[in-house]
Amino acid sequence: MARLPFGEGSKIELERVLMVGEGDGAKIGAPLVDGAKVLATVLEQGRTRKVVVFKYKPKVRYRRKLGHRQHYTRLLINEIVAG
């Protein structure tokens, strides 16, 4: 998940819910479940470990080394409200 535009410790409400429940009692939206929302707290904003991308072609002296760190937002789910 990309970084969300909220500060650490803030409470957010996610309204685009695709599925609520588990097993036989699950509600699956088409495409979203009406009235469902998830209440969460932002724990941290960070970056993952570095992924090294190395391109190499033999016999033509072609080498490219590139690194990438993905941004993320860690959430704590407080409550799931079914619609």
DSSP file (Angstrom, degrees, kcal/mol; ACC not computed):
  #  RESIDUE AA STRUCTURE BP1 BP2  ACC     N-H-->O    O-->H-N    N-H-->O    O-->H-N    TCO  KAPPA ALPHA  PHI   PSI    X-CA   Y-CA   Z-CA
    1    1 A M              0   0    0      0, 0.0    72,-0.2     0, 0.0     3,-0.1   0.000 360.0 360.0 360.0 142.3    0.0    0.0    0.0
    2    2 A A        -     0   0    0     70,-0.2    71,-0.3     1,-0.1     2,-0.2  -0.248 360.0 -76.2 -76.3 170.5    1.2    3.5   -0.8
    3    3 A R        -     0   0    0     69,-0.2    -1,-0.1     1,-0.0    70,-0.1  -0.503  46.9-138.5 -70.1 132.0    1.7    6.2    1.8
    4    4 A L        -     0   0    0     -2,-0.2     2,-1.5     2,-0.1    68,-0.0  -0.642  20.3-114.5 -90.3 150.7   -1.6    7.7    3.0
    5    5 A P  S    S+     0   0    0      0, 0.0     2,-0.3     0, 0.0    -1,-0.1  -0.204  81.7 102.8 -82.4  48.9   -1.8   11.5    3.5
    6    6 A F        -     0   0    0     -2,-1.5    -2,-0.1     4,-0.1     2,-0.1  -0.948  68.9-118.3-128.5 149.2   -2.4   11.2    7.3
    7    7 A G    >   -     0   0    0     -2,-0.3     3,-1.6     1,-0.1    35,-0.2  -0.372  44.1 -81.3 -81.2 164.4    0.0   11.8   10.2
    8    8 A E  T 3  S+     0   0    0      1,-0.2    35,-0.2    -2,-0.1    -1,-0.1  -0.421 115.8  22.8 -66.1 137.2    0.9    9.2   12.8
    9    9 A G  T 3  S+     0   0    0     33,-2.9    -1,-0.2     1,-0.3     2,-0.2   0.309  91.0 130.3  90.0  -8.5   -1.6    8.7   15.5
   10   10 A S    <   -     0   0    0     -3,-1.6    32,-2.4    32,-0.1     2,-0.4  -0.487  56.1-126.9 -80.8 151.2   -4.5   10.1   13.5
   11   11 A K  E     -A   41   0A   0     30,-0.2     2,-0.3    -2,-0.2    30,-0.2  -0.816  29.7-174.3 -98.0 134.2   -7.8    8.2   13.2
   12   12 A I  E     -A   40   0A   0     28,-2.8    28,-2.5    -2,-0.4     2,-0.5  -0.870  18.9-141.3-127.7 161.6   -9.1    7.5    9.7
   13   13 A E  E     -A   39   0A   0     -2,-0.3     2,-0.6    26,-0.2    26,-0.2  -0.985  10.2-157.2-125.6 119.9  -12.3    6.0    8.2
   14   14 A L  E     +A   38   0A   0     24,-3.0    24,-2.5    -2,-0.5     3,-0.0  -0.871  15.0 174.1 -99.8 119.1  -12.1    3.7    5.2
   15   15 A E        +     0   0    0     -2,-0.6     2,-1.3    22,-0.2    21,-0.1   0.581  56.7  86.3-104.1 -12.1  -15.4    3.6    3.3
   16   16 A R        +     0   0    0     22,-0.1     2,-0.5    16,-0.1    -1,-0.1  -0.679  59.0 168.3 -92.0  85.6  -14.5    1.6    0.2
   17   17 A V        -     0   0    0     -2,-1.3    16,-2.7    16,-0.4    19,-0.1  -0.865  21.9-174.2-105.2 127.5  -15.0   -1.9    1.6
   18   18 A L  S    S+     0   0    0     -2,-0.5    11,-2.5     1,-0.3     2,-0.3   0.788  70.5   9.4 -89.8 -31.1  -15.0   -4.9   -0.7
   19   19 A M  E     -C   28   0B   0      9,-0.2     2,-0.4    14,-0.1    -1,-0.3  -0.994  56.7-165.3-154.0 142.4  -16.0   -7.7    1.7
   20   20 A V  E     +C   27   0B   0      7,-2.3     7,-3.3    -2,-0.3     2,-0.1  -0.998  56.6   7.8-130.9 133.6  -17.2   -8.0    5.3
   21   21 A G  S    S-     0   0    0     -2,-0.4     2,-0.3     5,-0.2     5,-0.2  -0.383  70.5-103.4  98.2-175.3  -17.3  -11.2    7.4
   22   22 A E    >   +     0   0    0     -2,-0.1     3,-1.1     4,-0.0     2,-0.1  -0.980  69.1   2.5-149.9 158.6  -15.9  -14.7    6.9
   23   23 A G  G >  S-     0   0    0     -2,-0.3     3,-0.9     1,-0.2     0, 0.0  -0.392 124.4 -15.7  67.5-137.5  -17.2  -18.1    6.0
   24   24 A D  G 3  S+     0   0    0      1,-0.2    -1,-0.2    -2,-0.1    -3,-0.0   0.734 134.4  60.4 -74.4 -22.9  -20.9  -18.5    5.1
   25   25 A G  G <  S+     0   0    0     -3,-1.1    -1,-0.2     2,-0.1     2,-0.2   0.185  76.7 128.1 -91.4  18.4  -21.8  -15.1    6.7
   26   26 A A    <   -     0   0    0     -3,-0.9     2,-0.6    -5,-0.2    -5,-0.2  -0.524  48.3-149.6 -79.8 139.3  -19.6  -13.0    4.4
   27   27 A K  E     -C   20   0B   0     -7,-3.3    -7,-2.3    -2,-0.2     2,-0.5  -0.944  12.3-164.6-106.0 122.8  -21.1  -10.1    2.5
   28   28 A I  E     -C   19   0B   0     -2,-0.6    -9,-0.2    -9,-0.2     4,-0.1  -0.930  13.5-136.3-110.7 127.6  -19.3   -9.5   -0.9
   29   29 A G        -     0   0    0    -11,-2.5     4,-0.3    -2,-0.5   -11,-0.1  -0.269  13.0-121.7 -79.3 165.3  -19.9   -6.2   -2.6
   30   30 A A  S    S-     0   0    0      2,-1.1     2,-0.1    -2,-0.0   -12,-0.0  -0.599 104.4 -36.1-134.4  74.6  -20.6   -5.5   -6.2
   31   31 A P  S    S+     0   0    0      0, 0.0    -2,-0.3     0, 0.0     2,-0.3  -0.992 145.3  17.5 -90.1 -16.1  -18.1   -3.8   -6.3
   32   32 A L  S    S-     0   0    0     -4,-0.1    -2,-1.1    -3,-0.1     2,-0.5  -0.849  74.2-113.5-118.9 154.5  -18.5   -2.3   -2.7
   33   33 A V    >   -     0   0    0    -16,-2.7     3,-1.2    -2,-0.3   -16,-0.4  -0.743  41.0-118.7 -82.6 124.3  -20.5   -3.3    0.4
   34   34 A D  T 3  S+     0   0    0     -2,-0.5    49,-0.1     1,-0.2     3,-0.1  -0.441  89.1   0.8 -68.6 130.3  -23.2   -0.6    1.0
   35   35 A G  T 3  S+     0   0    0      1,-0.2    -1,-0.2    -2,-0.2     2,-0.2   0.401  96.2 130.9  78.2  -2.5  -22.8    1.2    4.4
   36   36 A A    <   +     0   0    0     -3,-1.2   -19,-0.3   -19,-0.1     2,-0.3  -0.597  27.8 168.3 -85.3 145.2  -19.7   -0.7    5.5
   37   37 A K  E     - B   0  81A   0     44,-2.3    44,-3.0    -2,-0.2     2,-0.4  -0.986  27.1-138.0-151.9 159.7  -16.7    1.1    6.8
   38   38 A V  E     -AB  14  80A   0    -24,-2.5   -24,-3.0    -2,-0.3     2,-0.5  -0.982  12.3-151.6-122.2 127.9  -13.5    0.4    8.7
   39   39 A L  E     +AB  13  79A   0     40,-3.0    39,-2.5    -2,-0.4    40,-1.8  -0.886  28.5 166.9-101.3 126.3  -12.2    2.6   11.5
   40   40 A A  E     -AB  12  77A   0    -28,-2.5   -28,-2.8    -2,-0.5     2,-0.4  -0.898  31.2-136.7-138.8 162.7   -8.4    2.6   11.8
   41   41 A T  E     -AB  11  76A   0     35,-2.4    35,-2.7    -2,-0.3     2,-0.6  -0.976  26.8-122.1-120.7 136.1   -5.5    4.4   13.5
   42   42 A V  E     + B   0  75A   0    -32,-2.4   -33,-2.9    -2,-0.4    33,-0.2  -0.675  29.3 178.8 -78.8 119.0   -2.3    5.2   11.6
   43   43 A L  E     -     0   0A   0     31,-2.8     2,-0.3    -2,-0.6    -1,-0.2   0.897  59.6 -17.8 -87.3 -46.4    0.6    3.6   13.5
   44   44 A E  E     - B   0  74A   0     30,-1.2    30,-2.7   -36,-0.1     2,-0.5  -0.996  44.6-139.4-159.0 156.2    3.6    4.7   11.3
   45   45 A Q  E     + B   0  73A   0     -2,-0.3     2,-0.2    28,-0.2    28,-0.2  -0.984  48.0 135.7-114.3 128.8    4.7    6.0    8.0
   46   46 A G  E     - B   0  72A   0     26,-2.3    26,-2.4    -2,-0.5     2,-0.3  -0.813  47.8-103.0-154.0-167.8    7.8    4.3    6.7
   47   47 A R  E     - B   0  71A   0     -2,-0.2    24,-0.2    24,-0.2     3,-0.1  -0.983  31.0-125.6-133.3 144.9    9.8    2.7    3.9
   48   48 A T        -     0   0    0     22,-2.4     3,-0.1    -2,-0.3    24,-0.0  -0.108  46.2 -67.6 -78.6-179.8   10.5   -1.0    3.3
   49   49 A R        -     0   0    0      1,-0.1    21,-0.4    20,-0.1     2,-0.2  -0.294  64.1 -90.6 -65.2 156.4   13.8   -2.7    2.8
   50   50 A K        -     0   0    0     19,-0.1     2,-0.5    -3,-0.1    19,-0.2  -0.503  33.9-152.2 -74.2 134.8   15.8   -1.8   -0.3
   51   51 A V  E     -D   68   0C   0     17,-2.6    17,-1.6    -2,-0.2     2,-0.5  -0.938  12.0-144.1-105.2 125.6   15.2   -4.0   -3.3
   52   52 A V  E     -D   67   0C   0     -2,-0.5     2,-0.6    15,-0.2    15,-0.2  -0.809  10.0-163.4 -95.4 125.0   18.2   -4.1   -5.7
   53   53 A V  E     -D   66   0C   0     13,-3.9    13,-2.8    -2,-0.5     2,-0.5  -0.941  10.9-176.5-107.2 118.4   17.4   -4.3   -9.4
   54   54 A F  E     -D   65   0C   0     -2,-0.6     2,-0.4    11,-0.2    11,-0.2  -0.963   7.3-167.2-123.1 118.2   20.4   -5.4  -11.4
   55   55 A K  E     +D   64   0C   0      9,-2.9     9,-2.3    -2,-0.5     2,-0.3  -0.856  13.7 172.7-103.5 138.5   20.3   -5.6  -15.2
   56   56 A Y  E     -D   63   0C   0     -2,-0.4     7,-0.2     7,-0.2    -2,-0.0  -0.987  18.3-172.5-149.8 132.5   23.1   -7.5  -17.0
   57   57 A K  E > > -D   62   0C   0      5,-2.0     5,-1.1    -2,-0.3     3,-1.0  -0.990  29.2-127.0-124.8 122.8   23.8   -8.5  -20.6
   58   58 A P  T 3 5S+     0   0    0      0, 0.0    -2,-0.0     0, 0.0     5,-0.0  -0.319  83.4  12.8 -69.5 150.7   26.8  -10.7  -21.3
   59   59 A K  T 3 5S+     0   0    0      1,-0.1     0, 0.0    -2,-0.0     0, 0.0   0.369 113.2  73.2  72.1  -0.9   29.4   -9.8  -23.8
   60   60 A V  T < 5S-     0   0    0     -3,-1.0    -1,-0.1     2,-0.1     3,-0.1   0.285  99.7-119.0-124.7  11.0   28.3   -6.2  -24.4
   61   61 A R  T   5 +     0   0    0     -4,-0.2     2,-0.7     1,-0.2    -5,-0.0   0.843  59.8 151.6  55.7  39.4   29.5   -4.6  -21.1
   62   62 A Y  E   < +D   57   0C   0     -5,-1.1    -5,-2.0     2,-0.0     2,-0.4  -0.901   8.1 153.3-104.9 114.1   25.9   -3.6  -20.1
   63   63 A R  E     +D   56   0C   0     -2,-0.7     2,-0.4    -7,-0.2    -7,-0.2  -0.991  14.0 177.6-140.4 130.8   25.4   -3.4  -16.3
   64   64 A R  E     -D   55   0C   0     -9,-2.3    -9,-2.9    -2,-0.4     2,-0.5  -0.987   7.2-168.0-135.2 125.1   22.8   -1.3  -14.5
   65   65 A K  E     +D   54   0C   0     -2,-0.4     2,-0.3   -11,-0.2   -11,-0.2  -0.961  14.5 170.5-115.0 128.0   22.3   -1.4  -10.7
   66   66 A L  E     -D   53   0C   0    -13,-2.8   -13,-3.9    -2,-0.5     2,-0.3  -0.988  16.5-154.2-138.4 142.0   19.2    0.3   -9.3
   67   67 A G  E     -D   52   0C   0     -2,-0.3     2,-0.3   -15,-0.2   -15,-0.2  -0.873   8.6-171.6-118.0 153.8   17.7    0.4   -5.8
   68   68 A H  E     -D   51   0C   0    -17,-1.6   -17,-2.6    -2,-0.3     2,-0.4  -0.993   9.7-169.9-146.1 135.4   14.1    1.0   -4.7
   69   69 A R        -     0   0    0     -2,-0.3     2,-0.3   -19,-0.2   -19,-0.1  -0.982  21.2-141.3-125.7 119.4   12.4    1.5   -1.4
   70   70 A Q        -     0   0    0     -2,-0.4   -22,-2.4   -21,-0.4     2,-0.2  -0.592  13.6-129.6 -81.4 135.3    8.6    1.4   -1.3
   71   71 A H  E     +B   47   0A   0     -2,-0.3     2,-0.3   -24,-0.2   -24,-0.2  -0.555  33.4 177.2 -77.5 147.4    6.7    3.8    0.9
   72   72 A Y  E     -B   46   0A   0    -26,-2.4   -26,-2.3    -2,-0.2     2,-0.4  -0.978  27.5-141.8-148.3 161.6    4.0    2.3    3.2
   73   73 A T  E     -B   45   0A   0    -71,-0.3     2,-0.5    -2,-0.3   -28,-0.2  -0.996  18.0-146.9-124.1 124.2    1.5    3.2    5.9
   74   74 A R  E     -B   44   0A   0    -30,-2.7   -31,-2.8    -2,-0.4   -30,-1.2  -0.813  20.0-165.7 -94.4 125.7    0.9    0.8    8.8
   75   75 A L  E     -B   42   0A   0     -2,-0.5     2,-0.5   -33,-0.2   -33,-0.2  -0.827  18.4-147.8-112.7 148.5   -2.7    0.8   10.1
   76   76 A L  E     -B   41   0A   0    -35,-2.7   -35,-2.4    -2,-0.3     2,-0.6  -0.978  22.8-138.0-110.1 117.9   -4.2   -0.6   13.3
   77   77 A I  E     +B   40   0A   0     -2,-0.5   -37,-0.3   -37,-0.2     3,-0.1  -0.664  26.8 174.0 -80.0 117.8   -7.8   -1.7   12.6
   78   78 A N  E     -     0   0A   0    -39,-2.5     2,-0.3    -2,-0.6   -38,-0.2   0.859  61.9  -2.3 -91.2 -41.4  -10.0   -0.6   15.5
   79   79 A E  E     -B   39   0A   0    -40,-1.8   -40,-3.0     2,-0.0     2,-0.5  -0.995  49.8-150.0-155.7 143.3  -13.5   -1.5   14.3
   80   80 A I  E     -B   38   0A   0     -2,-0.3     2,-0.6   -42,-0.2   -42,-0.2  -0.978  17.8-162.4-116.5 118.0  -15.3   -3.0   11.2
   81   81 A V  E     -B   37   0A   0    -44,-3.0   -44,-2.3    -2,-0.5     2,-0.3  -0.892   8.7-148.2-105.1 115.9  -18.8   -1.7   10.8
   82   82 A A              0   0    0     -2,-0.6   -46,-0.1   -46,-0.2   -47,-0.1  -0.607 360.0 360.0 -83.9 143.7  -21.0   -3.8    8.5
   83   83 A G              0   0    0     -2,-0.3    -1,-0.1   -49,-0.1   -47,-0.1   0.464 360.0 360.0 -79.5 360.0  -23.6   -2.0    6.5
